[in-house]
Each structure stands twice: as C-alpha cells, then as structure tokens.
Amino acid sequence: MKVTVRLFASYREAAGASRVELALKDGARGPAVWAALVARFPALARQPSPAGYAVNDEYVDGAPVSGGATAGLALIEISEQPIQFDRLLAAVADPRAGAVVLFLGVVRDNARGRRVDYLQYEAYETLARREVEHIAETIAGRWPGTRIAIAHRTGRLKVGEASVAISVSAPHRAEAFEAARFAIDALKQTVPIWKKEIWEGGEAWVGAEP
C-alpha cells in the first residue's frame, strides 16, 4: 500500500520534507513506517523514535484517542495572529458561572541557562483541534458546568508575547482553577504543537516530539 506521511518539527528538518510518499506492506503499523523513514532519510536515526502515530488525523498504536463530543467547548483558535484575550473571556461567559480563570503562557527571555531571542511554533492543526476538543470533553465530564476556550499561537513569537491562552468559567473558583490547570497540562502532553527555541548561535526543538 502507498501512504503519505506528514513530518513536523525536528523530523521535518531532518528529512528535509514535510510530506513523504512511502510504499508499505498492507497492514503496516507505526514502527514499520518509522523504519521505512529512517531507511530513506538516515538523518532521522539521530532523532528519538515517535511516541505515537496518527492515521487519518486520529492517534493510533496506544497514543491518546480523541473523543468526538465537544461538551463545554466554547472556542478553539490556532493561528499566527496575536491572541485576543477579550474574545476568549467572552466565549466562556455564562450567567451560571461564579468564577472565570484566564491563564496565559508567555515567552520568556531565557531557558536552560541561555538567553532566548524568540520562539517558533508549529502545529499539526487538524489533529491539534481534535485533541483540544477531547480535553474540553474531559473537563466537562470532570467539572460539570464549565466552559472552556483555548487559543494557541503558531509562527514566530517575540519575548513577552502570549503563546497560549486558556479561559475557563465554572460555578465556583476551585473548579475553574483546577480545570484550567488540567487543560494546560493536557495540552502540553497530547496536542501536537511543537516549539523551537532560537538563541544567539543556535536553536533547538524542545518538549514532546511528534
């Protein structure tokens, strides 16, 4: 069978391509795809093997599986444009809510002892949106009555700019804080968005690999 493989972040750079056509045996799974990629692009051997795979925009082979419902989800934005915080707050407005939390992740000027010049973000947008929907579904089940809006930047971000924003409304403040913390932690673990740090004299992709 012939498949099209999409590559992101450090894998894309190592292969020198964002899409690759491969001929594989019928029923081939993720590890077979990786072996074929390494055989074709030896530079990939220096990268860690993928922690998970997605087929037709769904995680497979033991990686997190997306839910289909969007309960509690008010807004998803993945864009190169600056985040509009008022838009997120308005999206979660609810007369039943007694608390609204807004979390901002901001680009800082240092990381691991180095001065950071700027960050570059890249997303697998279709799958990223599905995983955000899954996070919202989980939050709605765990903290009933919550509404959530999530925005994440892509492209180049300067020091001081917000890279991610999460807004949560809930009947009480404890649920709002807990749900917002769960959302950012889950986003970092399962949503396919990658970050590259650029500093004087070097650069590196950081965080979870695709």
ZAMARGU-4260 file (C-alpha; in steps of 0.2 Angstrom, whole numbers, plus 5000, padded with zeros to 4 digits):
<rodrens>
0) 5000/5000/5000 | 5005/5018/4997 | 5004/5031/5011 | 5008/5049/5013 | 5017/5053/5029
5) 5017/5071/5037 | 5033/5076/5046 | 5034/5090/5059 | 5047/5100/5069 | 5064/5091/5070
10) 5058/5076/5060 | 5053/5088/5045 | 5070/5097/5046 | 5080/5080/5047 | 5071/5073/5032
15) 5071/5090/5023 | 5052/5087/5018 | 5035/5089/5026 | 5027/5076/5016 | 5034/5059/5011
20) 5026/5045/5000 | 5030/5028/5006 | 5026/5010/4999 | 5022/4998/5014 | 5015/4981/5016
25) 4997/4980/5019 | 4993/4982/5037 | 5009/4991/5042 | 5009/4999/5059 | 5018/5014/5066
30) 5035/5006/5069 | 5036/5000/5051 | 5033/5017/5045 | 5047/5024/5056 | 5059/5010/5050
35) 5055/5015/5032 | 5058/5033/5035 | 5074/5030/5044 | 5080/5019/5029 | 5076/5033/5017
40) 5082/5048/5027 | 5097/5042/5038 | 5097/5058/5047 | 5081/5053/5056 | 5091/5040/5065
45) 5098/5053/5076 | 5080/5058/5082 | 5070/5049/5095 | 5058/5037/5088 | 5040/5044/5089
50) 5030/5042/5105 | 5014/5040/5095 | 5007/5040/5077 | 4991/5047/5069 | 4982/5039/5055
55) 4969/5050/5046 | 4970/5063/5060 | 4967/5051/5074 | 4980/5044/5086 | 4984/5026/5085
60) 4996/5012/5092 | 4992/5016/5110 | 4993/5035/5109 | 4979/5046/5116 | 4962/5043/5107
65) 4952/5059/5103 | 4934/5060/5109 | 4920/5065/5097 | 4910/5077/5108 | 4913/5095/5111
70) 4904/5097/5128 | 4909/5113/5137 | 4920/5119/5122 | 4917/5137/5118 | 4931/5142/5106
75) 4947/5135/5098 | 4960/5146/5090 | 4976/5140/5082 | 4983/5155/5072 | 4999/5166/5069
80) 4989/5181/5074 | 4990/5188/5092 | 4978/5181/5105 | 4963/5191/5108 | 4960/5189/5127
85) 4944/5198/5127 | 4937/5186/5114 | 4941/5171/5125 | 4933/5178/5140 | 4918/5182/5130
90) 4917/5165/5124 | 4916/5157/5141 | 4904/5170/5148 | 4890/5161/5157 | 4877/5168/5169
95) 4878/5152/5180 | 4897/5154/5182 | 4904/5162/5198 | 4922/5162/5193 | 4932/5164/5177
100) 4950/5160/5175 | 4962/5166/5162 | 4979/5158/5160 | 4992/5165/5149 | 5008/5156/5144
105) 5021/5169/5139 | 5038/5169/5130 | 5052/5172/5142 | 5069/5178/5138 | 5079/5163/5145
110) 5079/5144/5145 | 5091/5131/5152 | 5104/5145/5156 | 5103/5153/5138 | 5096/5169/5133
115) 5081/5166/5121 | 5079/5178/5106 | 5062/5171/5100 | 5052/5156/5099 | 5045/5147/5083
120) 5029/5136/5085 | 5022/5123/5073 | 5006/5114/5074 | 4998/5099/5066 | 4982/5109/5066
125) 4968/5096/5061 | 4974/5084/5075 | 4978/5098/5087 | 4959/5104/5086 | 4953/5086/5089
130) 4964/5084/5104 | 4958/5101/5111 | 4940/5095/5109 | 4945/5079/5119 | 4952/5090/5133
135) 4936/5100/5133 | 4925/5085/5134 | 4936/5078/5148 | 4934/5094/5158 | 4915/5095/5155
140) 4914/5077/5162 | 4925/5080/5177 | 4919/5098/5182 | 4901/5100/5176 | 4895/5117/5172
145) 4912/5123/5165 | 4915/5131/5148 | 4932/5132/5140 | 4941/5142/5127 | 4959/5139/5121
150) 4970/5149/5109 | 4987/5144/5104 | 4999/5154/5093 | 5010/5147/5078 | 5024/5155/5069
155) 5037/5167/5077 | 5034/5174/5094 | 5044/5188/5102 | 5049/5188/5121 | 5034/5194/5131
160) 5021/5188/5119 | 5007/5176/5124 | 5009/5159/5115 | 4994/5151/5123 | 4979/5156/5132
165) 4966/5146/5142 | 4950/5153/5148 | 4938/5143/5159 | 4922/5148/5168 | 4914/5137/5181
170) 4901/5138/5195 | 4915/5140/5208 | 4933/5146/5209 | 4940/5129/5214 | 4933/5121/5199
175) 4939/5135/5187 | 4957/5134/5193 | 4958/5115/5193 | 4950/5114/5176 | 4962/5127/5169
180) 4977/5118/5176 | 4971/5102/5169 | 4969/5110/5152 | 4987/5117/5150 | 4995/5101/5157
185) 4984/5090/5145 | 4988/5102/5130 | 5007/5100/5133 | 5005/5081/5134 | 4994/5077/5119
190) 4991/5092/5107 | 5003/5091/5093 | 5011/5108/5094 | 5030/5110/5094 | 5041/5124/5100
195) 5059/5129/5094 | 5070/5140/5104 | 5081/5152/5095 | 5096/5160/5104 | 5112/5168/5099
200) 5122/5155/5090 | 5110/5141/5090 | 5092/5133/5090 | 5083/5118/5096 | 5066/5110/5096
205) 5060/5107/5114 | 5046/5097/5123 | 5037/5082/5116 | 5042/5075/5099 | 5029/5071/5086
</rodrens>
